[in-house]
Amino acid sequence: MADTLSEIPLHERPEIHARRWFLLGVMYLSLVMVVMAVSGLNVAIPSLQRDLDASATDLQWIVDSYAIVFAGLLLSAGAIGDRFGRKRALMAGLAVFAVGSFIGALADSSTQVIASRAIAGIGAAFVMPATLSLLTAVFPPHERGKAIAVWAGFAGAGGALGPLLVGFLLTGWWIFPSFWWGAAFVVNAVTPLIVLTVVAIYAPRSKDDEATPLDPVGAVLSLIGIAALLFGIIEGPERGWGDAYVVGGFVLGIGLLAGFVLWERHAEHPMLPMQYFRARPFSTGTGIITFGFLVMFGFFFLITQYFQFVKGYTPLRRRGDPAVRLHDDHHVAAQRAARPAIRTQSGRRRRPHVDGHRLRPARTDPSGHALPRDRVRFRAARRWDGDHVGAGDRRDHVVGAAQQGRGRLGGQRHDP
């Protein structure tokens, strides 16, 4: 009976077919979790630098050590899962990912955080291909394309959701202390354990019946080549581009990657068949995705530091530094005080007008400091015709941030 069931494809079994959409959600959650870990930690970089006294090079290794191991082992981990069982590979990957994240939450130095990220990258390399392989096995052919398309969409969305989730955790709204960078690791340590339990109970066993041999030589060449090339890129600004270690990293990386291409072209069972790149749609799509992800994750690395170090924002992009806010309020108050009063023909003084609206006085606290104002309020001014006051009605207007700085007053730029 067991031999008969093993010969039936998974998507043709009634019990698997009935819960295929539930399994789809579990696979998506596993995928989003490992992709979010690539970009999410960028939001915690200022906190890491503050608490661990990390240098710019340390911060780059904290972010990139996960991606290097993840990308370097991805193809090999997928082949191992196909050979020895995709469910086992997924469960093992979730367990290793949780262990690496737990170690990162308890780390007290940059070196420990880098090591924990590398361990989590090993687990992520097993999780991502196993989710796709299980989806293709569970869904029937007429629904398989839809499931894979949504899988790819969630893979891209995970990169954008990572900074948002980690920023929410770092604000201290939950049980975590405010701006504690370990919150990003704690959630990655707890969630995989929940998903692991669900996978162990509901996911079916699946593996490649053809038992394709592995390609250990290609795996070693690709992993060491990528790591050496990124070592030169990361260490170059710190050590100098002419440093022997940096130059050696570039030479070793380029040489090993070239050797990887030559090996894959002649290997009997290549990990990445090079003939795929002869097809223009495949090579073009691969190049566009690679370039897009490089730009996106590089942007995440820089923009989060700019918002928090320069602009004084919290991880959720709210103004967080009281000193910055007080400086801005004093600057606005000084600009308002420096504006000259306008005299009418009757000699009466009235406040400056901006696009036909009169500026209301700034609100101040008991000590005389200007209070923060998210919006600038203006009151409609009565129209003056010589000494005659028009009969215009007074009303309040709330002008949004898009209108700030656009009005002109006395030939000078208005910047409230």
Salt bridges, closest charged atoms under 4 A:
ASP82 OD1 - ARG86 NE 2.89
GLU143 OE1 - ARG20 NE 2.80
GLU143 OE2 - HIS142 NE2 3.88
GLU235 OE1 - ARG239 NE 3.22
GLU268 OE2 - HIS269 NE2 3.82
ASP328 OD2 - ARG319 NH1 2.63
ASP328 OD1 - HIS327 ND1 3.56
ASP396 OD2 - ARG377 NH2 3.44
ASP396 OD1 - ARG379 NE 3.48
